[in-house]
């Protein structure tokens, strides 16, 4: 799976907080350092890509 830098940071952040419930605000602050506007859907887009890529067969990644 090839990730964009933001997608990689998001995955790293989520994995480093395994077992914890993360709020949108926590994700925004942890991934972007406040660089994203909380009203945007950029985190949603990157999460969607991560989910889609993780469900594809290994031969297509």
Order of alpha helices (4+ residues) and beta strands (2+ residues): alpha-alpha-alpha
